[in-house]
Amino acid sequence: MRAVYAESVSAQSPLDGLRMGELPEPEPPAGFRRVRVRASALNHHDLWSLRGIGLGEDKLPMILGCDGAGVDDDGNEVIVHSVISASGWQGDETLDPRRSLLSESYPGTIADFVWVPERNLVPKPADLSFEEAACLPTSWLTAYRMLFTTSPAAPGSTILVQGAGGGVSTALIALARAAGYRVWVSSRSAGKQDRARKLGAHEVFDAGARLPERVDVVFDSVGEATWAHSLKALKPGGAVVTCGATSGPAPSADLNRVFFLQLRVLGSTMGTRNELERLAQFLAVTGVRPVIDSVHPLEDARAGFERMAAGEVFGKVVFDHGA
């Protein structure tokens, strides 16, 4: 079968190990179901994998990709939930200490076929295209959980999204605007600020700028570069919700500010199968759709990886696998 995979890993030159070619179909564990992938989407997780973060050389070659939508062997149109919990695990999959994402322990979605546990298949609403549905399982699900499960803010609250352009930030903007939040966004790029405004942001600011008032919740996936600003932007009793640290994981904690203003720091990772199903229905009933940066045929997947590695994307890079 056709597959996009990591043949080797390199912290300095991650794309050197990227390959597109034929691989044999794997032997799936008992209880796994096959999905013919119609569309997949790219995440920073895939670049981290090519750098060897979370992917050991003993797992190579590894098919990349956490996001995918397609058709199972019974003809059902499905979205693939990429959080694979341990056999017998009950409850929130994201809390399973033995969980993994597709492309870590099990082959990923950027291939003709992917195999996942039956419980990981979510019905695709007919209103969503395969390309739109493929955008949901990682960044959009992460944003949904951050906004509606982890965050203490309710519609009508003022929130700040740090950064504009990535999959999580664009999802947060679109979801929060549709749900009735007042959405503020920060970005270093004038072009991305303009696109964030068109996407639904009520106000946009330069990165690190002093805000006209403090906000209820900050959503931060950037880490060290924005952390101090995130804490300063909060009202007393406010919260920062973090799902990543692309600029570094170890900023100053600024504990004096945290305890004196009774701020909360809330971690959030991915989401559950049920949250993915609710997210898909939310899009179906509201008309909100993922922002797609570009669509590439599977054979031209490298071009999508190069766009992401260069920091050029606004929204999701999608791969069309064909019918």
Secondary structure, 3 states (H helix, E strand, C coil): CEEEEECCCCCCCHHHHEEEEECCCCCCCCCEEEEEEEEEECCHHHHHHHCCCCCCHHHCCEECCCEEEEEECCCCEEEECCEECCCCCCCCHHHCCCCEEECCCECCCCECEEEEEHHHEEECCCCCCHHHHHCHHHHHHHHHHHHHHHCCCCCCCEEEEECCCCHHHHHHHHHHHHHCCEEEEEECCHHHHHHHHHHCCCEEEECCCCCCCCEEEEEECCCCCCHHHHHHCEEEEEEEEECCCCCCCCCCCCHHHHHHCCCEEEECCCCCHHHHHHHHHHHHHHCCCCCEEEEEEHHHHHHHHHHHHCCCCCCEEEEECCC
